[in-house]
Amino acid sequence: MSVKNPYETEWKKRVRTRIKRSDGLIALISKNSLTAAGQKWEIQCAKEEKKKILGIYAYSDDRNNVEGVNTKPWTWDNIKNFINSL
């Protein structure tokens, strides 16, 4: 969803349902993640639902971190290893 649109309760319910049905969450992390309310909420939701989370740096020159998210460079091996760990 656009950050210009307010997040509605119904949106959060749909996202939580999808997270519950998932084995894990891959979050693309960039400098914008530090202020992205929707992304922060999705990550917190995954933590509450006890899902494994992998952060992937969205850009090679942007190494920002989100607290509590193990973030790695974008490589197929990193993604494959995460998926195989689920």
N, C-alpha and C positions, 0 to 999 in steps of 0.2 A: 504494500500500500504506500501511497505517497505520504511523505512526512508532512505534507501540507494539509492532509485530511485528518480529522480527529479519529482516534482509535475508539471504536464503539465496543460495548460489552459483547455483542454478538460475534464480532471478529475474534475476540479473545477466546470465546467458547469454541469456535470452529478450529482455531489454532491448537488449543489444548487437546481437543479430540484427536487431531492429527498427530500431535506429539505422543499422546498415549498409545496410539497404534504403531508408532515407530520404535525401532530398536535403538536409534541414536540420532544425534543432530550434528550436522556439519554447518558451522557458522563461518561465513566469509568476513574476515576482520580487516578493518582499515581505520584510518584516523577518524572517519565518520562514525564508527561504531561507538566511540566514546560518548557521543551525544545522541545516539539513535534510540529513542525511547522504545520503539516497537521491537527492535532487535534485542535490547536489554531484557524486555519482558519475555520474549521467546526463550532466551537463554535461561532466565530465572525459572520459567515454566518447566523447561527440560530438567533442570536441577531438582525442582520439586517432585517431578515425576520419576526421578532417579534414572534418567537416561544418560548414556555416555555422550560426551560432547567433544567434538574435535573442532578447534579453530584453525582456519586456513588463511594465511595472509593473502589478501586480495591482490596486492601489488608487491613487486619485488623490492621497491624502494620505500615501502611503508611497513614498519615493524611495530605498530602499536599493539598493545595487549589489553585484553579485557580480563579483569580480575576473576580468577577461578576457572579460566578457560585455557587448556593446554593448546597453544597455537604453534603450528608448523608451517614451513614453506609449502607451496602448491607443487606437489609431485604426485604422479600416479601411484608410486609406492606408498606414500603417506596415506593417501585415500584408501588404497587397497588394504593396507594393514589395519586401518581403522574399521573398515567394513568387515574384514575377516575376524576382528576381535569381538564383534557383536554377537 
